[in-house]
């Protein structure tokens, strides 16, 4: 079972940057397609970005394209989300997640991800 721990959230002003990290407990991290989700108060938890277990393929929600970059370092068992040009509407709790099955494809569905971190708060002031 993969355990995930996020870090890197905080309070920033609009236009600034943050980098989120998610460290996995197990070397099998490299075999899992990973995603970053976010949930604002009163809203659903939605996919922000995902990266295939092979690492070459990524997917982003339209609202973050060109501003956010997802990446992974399998040697460090770490998933990253570089967030630039942050906006107040990016304010949310951000979660990293691993697909339930190894070798899975990218999915935008929350139910496809069986392992979750505890979340890290990102707040962007205007």
ZAKOL-653496 format. One line per field, with one value per residue: x, y, z of N, C-alpha, C, O in turn. Coordinates in Angstrom, 2 decimals. Each point is the difference from the previous one (the first is absolute). Example, Ala and Ser with C-alpha at 12.3 -4.5 7.8 and 13.67 -1.06 7.14 Angstrom:
// residues 2
n.xx = (13.19  -1.39)
n.yy = (-5.69  1.07)
n.zz = (7.80  -1.38)
ca.xx = (-0.89  0.82)
ca.yy = (1.19  1.19)
ca.zz = (0.00  0.06)
c.xx = (0.90  -0.77)
c.yy = (1.20  1.09)
c.zz = (0.00  0.73)
o.xx = (1.04  0.51)
o.yy = (-0.02  1.11)
o.zz = (0.66  0.17)
//
This chain:
// residues 126
n.xx = (0.84  -1.29  2.09  -1.88  1.97  -2.00  0.72  0.36  -1.33  -1.84  1.18  -1.58  1.82  -1.79  -0.34  -0.97  1.97  -0.76  1.15  -1.42  -0.18  0.94  -0.08  1.25  -1.88  -1.12  1.37  -1.49  1.05  1.98  -0.77  0.70  -1.93  1.17  -0.74  -0.42  -0.27  -2.00  0.62  -1.48  0.54  -0.54  2.20  -0.56  -0.08  1.11  -0.64  1.89  0.67  0.61  0.50  0.43  -1.18  -1.14  -2.05  -0.39  -1.11  -0.54  -0.53  -0.94  -0.06  -2.00  -1.36  0.41  -1.65  1.81  -1.56  -1.50  1.20  -0.89  0.43  1.50  -0.12  0.22  1.46  -1.10  -0.27  0.97  -1.71  0.09  0.14  0.70  0.24  -0.60  1.28  1.20  -1.49  -0.92  -0.12  1.94  -1.10  1.78  -1.66  2.12  -1.04  1.28  0.45  -0.66  1.04  -2.18  -0.53  0.88  1.72  -0.44  -2.00  0.76  0.06  -1.79  0.13  -1.53  -1.87  0.62  -0.89  1.71  1.33  -0.35  0.35  1.73  1.55  -0.28  0.28  -1.74  1.61  -1.88  1.86  -1.99)
n.yy = (-1.18  0.86  0.25  1.12  0.72  0.87  0.99  1.43  -1.28  0.96  1.40  -0.06  1.09  1.32  -1.93  -0.25  -0.20  -1.75  -0.59  -0.85  -0.45  -1.49  0.04  -0.96  -1.18  0.37  -1.72  -0.95  1.20  -1.04  -1.14  1.69  -0.78  1.72  0.15  1.65  -0.35  0.50  0.85  0.63  1.79  -1.87  -0.39  -0.12  -2.20  1.92  -1.22  -0.44  -1.66  -0.27  -1.64  0.16  -1.92  0.00  0.88  -1.72  -1.41  1.72  0.37  1.20  0.63  -0.16  -0.63  -2.18  -0.41  -1.35  -1.14  -1.46  -0.41  -1.35  -0.47  -1.00  -0.46  -0.93  1.21  1.75  -1.24  0.96  0.57  0.41  1.70  -0.15  1.15  -0.04  1.81  -0.18  -1.69  2.03  0.44  1.11  1.89  -0.81  -1.49  0.27  -0.91  -0.96  -0.36  -1.72  -0.08  -0.18  0.59  -1.98  1.42  1.01  -0.37  1.29  0.78  0.21  -2.18  1.39  -0.30  1.54  1.69  -1.45  1.13  -0.06  1.87  0.75  -0.10  1.10  0.93  0.14  1.33  0.19  1.01  0.85)
n.zz = (0.00  -1.62  0.75  0.55  -0.80  0.61  -1.89  1.70  1.28  -0.86  1.34  -1.60  -0.73  -0.07  -1.14  2.00  1.09  -1.19  1.86  -1.51  2.19  -1.38  2.25  -1.60  0.46  -1.89  0.46  1.42  1.56  0.19  1.79  1.30  -0.84  -0.85  2.12  -1.48  2.20  -0.91  1.99  -1.56  1.23  1.14  0.26  -2.17  0.45  -0.25  -1.79  1.13  1.37  -2.14  1.47  -2.20  0.11  -1.94  0.34  -1.37  1.33  -1.36  2.15  -1.65  2.16  -0.98  1.66  -0.43  -1.45  -0.07  1.14  -0.80  1.85  -1.55  2.15  -1.32  2.20  -2.02  -1.17  -0.95  -1.84  -1.78  1.36  -2.21  1.47  -2.12  1.91  -2.16  0.38  1.89  0.03  -0.11  -2.19  0.23  0.48  1.14  0.22  0.66  -1.79  1.57  -2.18  1.31  -2.01  -0.51  -2.12  0.51  -0.16  1.95  -0.96  -1.69  2.11  -1.34  -0.51  0.84  -1.18  -1.49  1.17  -0.22  -1.40  2.25  -1.22  1.24  -1.60  -1.94  2.03  -1.41  0.82  -1.21  0.73  0.62)
ca.xx = (-0.84  0.81  -0.34  0.41  0.05  0.20  0.53  0.27  -1.07  0.19  -0.73  0.76  -0.78  -0.26  1.16  1.17  0.15  0.21  0.25  -0.47  0.69  -0.72  0.96  -0.62  0.67  0.40  0.68  -0.93  -0.50  0.33  -0.92  -1.34  -0.40  -0.25  -0.77  -0.26  -1.38  -0.23  -1.37  -0.33  -1.17  -1.29  0.13  0.51  1.44  0.20  1.37  0.73  1.03  0.36  1.19  0.02  1.06  1.21  0.53  0.06  -1.30  -0.65  -1.32  -0.31  -1.29  0.22  0.24  1.38  0.93  0.93  0.40  0.41  0.75  0.12  1.19  0.31  1.37  -0.21  1.10  -0.32  -1.38  -0.64  -0.82  0.04  -0.89  0.49  -1.14  0.41  -1.08  -1.16  -1.19  -0.85  -0.85  0.78  -0.07  -0.63  0.86  0.56  0.27  0.59  -0.68  0.53  -1.00  -0.16  0.78  1.28  0.04  -1.25  0.05  -0.50  -1.45  -0.45  -1.01  0.49  -0.18  1.08  1.17  -0.31  0.92  -0.09  0.68  -0.86  -0.35  0.73  -0.79  0.56  -0.85  0.52  -0.71  -0.03)
ca.yy = (1.18  1.20  1.14  1.24  1.16  1.24  1.18  1.12  0.97  1.22  1.21  0.84  1.00  -0.28  0.18  -0.69  -1.42  -1.01  -1.35  -1.06  -1.28  -1.14  -1.08  -1.32  -0.85  -1.29  0.07  -0.29  1.29  0.15  -0.80  0.57  1.29  0.89  1.20  1.03  0.44  1.09  0.13  1.26  -0.17  -0.14  -0.48  -1.37  -0.19  -0.16  -0.17  1.17  -0.48  -1.40  -0.42  -1.45  -0.67  0.02  1.33  0.87  0.54  0.77  0.56  1.13  0.67  1.17  1.23  0.10  -0.22  1.10  0.56  -1.09  -1.10  -1.20  -0.80  -1.04  -0.49  -1.35  -0.32  0.62  -0.39  1.29  0.65  1.44  0.88  1.38  0.87  1.38  0.95  -0.45  0.86  -0.28  -1.17  -1.22  -0.30  -1.31  -1.04  -0.79  -1.38  -0.90  -1.28  -1.04  -0.91  -1.19  -1.10  0.31  0.04  0.57  1.19  1.22  0.11  1.22  -0.38  -0.17  -1.38  -0.83  0.18  -0.67  0.39  1.45  0.68  0.67  1.30  1.19  1.18  1.08  1.18  1.07  1.26  0.92)
ca.zz = (0.00  -0.14  0.86  -0.66  0.89  -0.74  0.67  -0.90  -0.08  0.76  -0.38  -0.92  -0.72  -1.42  -0.85  0.56  -0.31  1.04  -0.49  0.88  -0.07  0.55  0.15  0.17  0.99  -0.57  -1.30  -1.09  -0.48  -1.42  -0.80  0.12  -0.55  1.13  -0.29  0.99  0.05  0.93  0.47  0.64  0.88  -0.66  -1.37  -0.16  -0.13  -1.43  -0.49  -0.51  -0.92  0.19  -0.74  -0.22  0.75  -0.80  0.24  -1.16  -0.35  1.06  -0.30  0.86  -0.18  -0.86  0.76  0.49  -1.12  -0.19  1.30  0.90  -0.59  0.82  -0.31  0.98  0.15  0.53  0.91  1.29  0.33  0.24  -1.01  0.16  -0.76  -0.05  -0.26  -0.28  -0.29  0.77  0.03  1.16  -0.25  0.25  1.43  0.26  0.56  -1.09  0.38  -0.99  -0.02  -0.87  -0.55  0.83  -0.58  -0.65  -1.46  -0.51  -0.85  0.61  0.12  0.66  0.97  1.37  0.47  -0.53  0.85  1.25  1.06  0.12  1.08  0.97  -0.56  0.43  -0.32  -0.81  0.06  -0.84  0.27  -1.15)
c.xx = (0.89  -0.51  0.62  -0.07  0.33  0.67  0.12  -1.10  0.30  -0.87  0.90  -0.92  -0.18  1.24  1.25  -0.04  0.12  0.35  -0.45  0.82  -0.85  0.98  -0.74  0.85  0.71  0.67  -0.90  -0.65  0.19  -0.97  -1.43  -0.13  -0.50  -0.78  0.03  -1.47  -0.08  -1.48  -0.14  -1.24  -1.31  0.05  0.53  1.52  0.27  1.47  0.55  1.00  0.30  1.20  0.02  1.16  1.30  0.63  -0.04  -1.29  -0.62  -1.35  -0.29  -1.44  0.27  0.42  1.43  1.03  0.86  0.47  0.55  0.77  0.10  1.24  0.21  1.47  -0.11  1.11  -0.27  -1.41  -0.86  -0.72  0.01  -1.14  0.56  -1.16  0.50  -1.22  -1.29  -1.09  -0.83  -0.88  0.75  -0.02  -0.79  0.94  0.44  0.41  0.79  -0.66  0.67  -1.16  -0.05  0.86  1.34  -0.19  -1.29  0.24  -0.45  -1.53  -0.33  -1.03  0.60  -0.06  1.07  1.25  -0.30  0.87  0.10  0.90  -1.01  -0.43  0.86  -0.76  0.81  -1.00  0.66  -0.83  0.10  0.67)
c.yy = (1.24  1.07  1.26  1.16  1.25  1.06  1.12  1.02  1.24  1.12  0.87  1.04  -0.42  0.32  -0.71  -1.50  -0.84  -1.31  -0.98  -1.26  -1.07  -1.17  -1.30  -0.86  -1.18  0.20  -0.32  1.26  0.13  -0.75  0.56  1.29  0.86  1.23  0.98  0.43  1.22  0.09  1.32  -0.21  -0.05  -0.53  -1.44  0.01  -0.36  -0.14  1.33  -0.43  -1.45  -0.33  -1.52  -0.64  -0.07  1.39  0.94  0.69  0.70  0.51  1.11  0.45  1.32  1.24  0.16  -0.21  1.25  0.64  -1.08  -1.05  -1.15  -0.76  -1.02  -0.33  -1.37  -0.40  0.55  -0.36  1.23  0.51  1.50  0.67  1.42  0.89  1.43  0.86  -0.37  1.06  -0.31  -1.23  -1.32  -0.40  -1.28  -0.83  -0.88  -1.38  -0.70  -1.36  -0.94  -0.86  -1.26  -1.15  0.51  0.00  0.58  1.19  1.22  -0.01  1.30  -0.30  -0.25  -1.46  -0.93  0.03  -0.54  0.40  1.52  0.50  0.74  1.39  1.12  1.23  0.99  1.16  1.12  1.25  0.94  1.32)
c.zz = (0.00  0.96  -0.61  0.98  -0.82  0.87  -1.02  -0.13  0.83  -0.49  -0.87  -0.61  -1.46  -0.82  0.48  -0.31  1.27  -0.68  1.07  -0.23  0.64  0.03  0.28  0.93  -0.62  -1.35  -1.17  -0.53  -1.51  -0.92  -0.02  -0.79  1.16  -0.42  1.16  -0.16  0.92  0.34  0.74  0.87  -0.80  -1.41  -0.01  -0.03  -1.46  -0.35  -0.51  -1.06  0.32  -0.87  -0.05  0.73  -0.78  0.04  -1.18  -0.35  1.20  -0.47  1.00  -0.22  -0.73  0.79  0.49  -1.10  -0.22  1.29  0.95  -0.79  1.00  -0.45  1.10  -0.04  0.65  0.99  1.39  0.46  0.25  -1.24  0.29  -0.77  0.13  -0.43  -0.14  -0.29  0.71  0.05  1.24  -0.20  0.09  1.47  0.24  0.85  -1.17  0.53  -1.11  0.15  -0.98  -0.52  0.87  -0.50  -0.51  -1.51  -0.61  -0.89  0.80  0.01  0.69  1.09  1.37  0.44  -0.53  0.87  1.39  1.17  0.01  1.13  0.87  -0.48  0.56  -0.51  -0.82  0.01  -0.79  0.25  -1.19  0.32)
o.xx = (0.96  -1.19  1.12  -0.95  1.06  -0.08  -0.12  0.18  0.98  -0.90  1.10  -1.23  0.78  0.65  0.96  -0.93  0.40  -0.40  0.48  0.41  -0.78  0.43  -0.88  1.20  0.82  -0.39  0.33  -0.76  -0.86  -0.03  -0.89  0.85  -0.75  0.03  0.21  -0.45  0.91  -0.87  0.63  -0.76  -0.26  -1.02  0.47  0.64  -0.41  0.88  -0.67  0.08  -0.17  0.25  -0.19  1.02  1.07  1.21  0.18  0.00  0.01  -0.29  0.33  -0.54  1.06  0.81  0.39  1.20  -0.51  0.93  0.93  -0.26  0.46  0.29  -0.62  0.64  -0.14  -0.25  0.41  -0.44  -0.80  0.51  -0.04  -0.51  -0.11  -0.57  0.48  -1.08  -1.07  0.26  0.11  -0.30  -0.62  0.51  -1.15  1.16  -0.83  0.64  -0.30  -0.47  0.58  -0.94  1.00  0.59  0.11  -0.89  -0.30  1.04  -0.53  -0.63  0.71  -0.48  0.97  0.88  0.14  0.92  -0.93  -0.28  0.20  0.19  -1.20  -0.91  0.48  -0.43  1.13  -1.16  1.15  -1.21  0.96  0.06)
o.yy = (0.09  0.31  -0.03  0.12  0.09  -0.04  -0.23  1.03  0.04  -0.20  0.37  -0.10  -0.79  1.03  -0.16  -0.50  0.49  -0.25  0.01  -0.29  0.27  -0.48  -0.07  0.21  -0.65  0.89  0.32  -0.06  0.55  0.24  -0.57  0.89  -0.46  0.42  -0.38  0.33  0.25  -0.35  0.23  -0.93  0.85  -0.03  -0.51  1.02  -1.06  0.51  0.73  0.60  -0.45  0.63  -0.67  0.64  -0.03  0.15  1.21  0.96  -0.53  0.03  -0.12  -0.12  0.60  0.80  1.10  0.12  1.12  0.80  0.27  -0.23  0.18  -0.08  0.07  0.08  -0.10  -0.74  -0.59  0.44  0.04  -0.07  0.41  -0.53  0.63  -0.18  0.59  -0.50  -0.06  1.20  -1.09  -0.71  -1.06  -1.06  -0.13  0.36  -0.48  -0.12  0.18  -0.37  0.43  -0.31  -0.41  -0.74  1.14  -0.68  -0.25  0.66  -0.12  -0.38  0.43  0.92  -0.75  -0.44  -1.12  -0.79  0.47  -0.37  0.64  -0.67  -0.06  0.60  -0.07  0.05  0.32  -0.17  0.36  0.02  -0.03  0.89)
o.zz = (0.76  0.03  -0.50  0.77  -0.61  1.23  -1.21  -0.67  0.73  -0.82  0.40  0.10  -0.53  0.20  -0.75  -0.63  1.06  -1.14  1.13  -1.12  0.91  -1.05  0.86  0.16  0.65  -0.76  -1.14  -0.97  -0.69  -1.21  -0.62  0.08  0.86  -1.16  1.15  -1.10  0.79  -0.79  1.02  -0.24  -0.85  -0.69  1.01  -0.23  -0.46  0.69  -0.73  -1.07  1.13  -1.03  1.01  0.25  0.61  -0.14  0.18  -0.77  1.11  -1.20  1.18  -1.10  0.18  -0.47  0.41  0.25  -0.05  -0.02  0.76  -1.18  1.12  -1.19  1.06  -1.05  1.22  0.95  1.01  1.06  0.93  -1.12  1.16  -0.99  1.05  -1.08  0.97  -0.30  -0.60  0.00  0.55  0.97  -0.07  0.36  -0.44  0.23  -0.77  1.04  -1.19  1.07  -1.00  0.74  0.58  0.79  -0.45  -0.53  -1.16  0.09  1.10  -0.99  0.91  0.68  0.14  0.75  0.50  -0.21  0.66  1.14  -1.04  1.01  -0.24  0.58  1.13  -1.15  0.33  -0.38  0.26  -0.25  -0.77  -0.85)
//
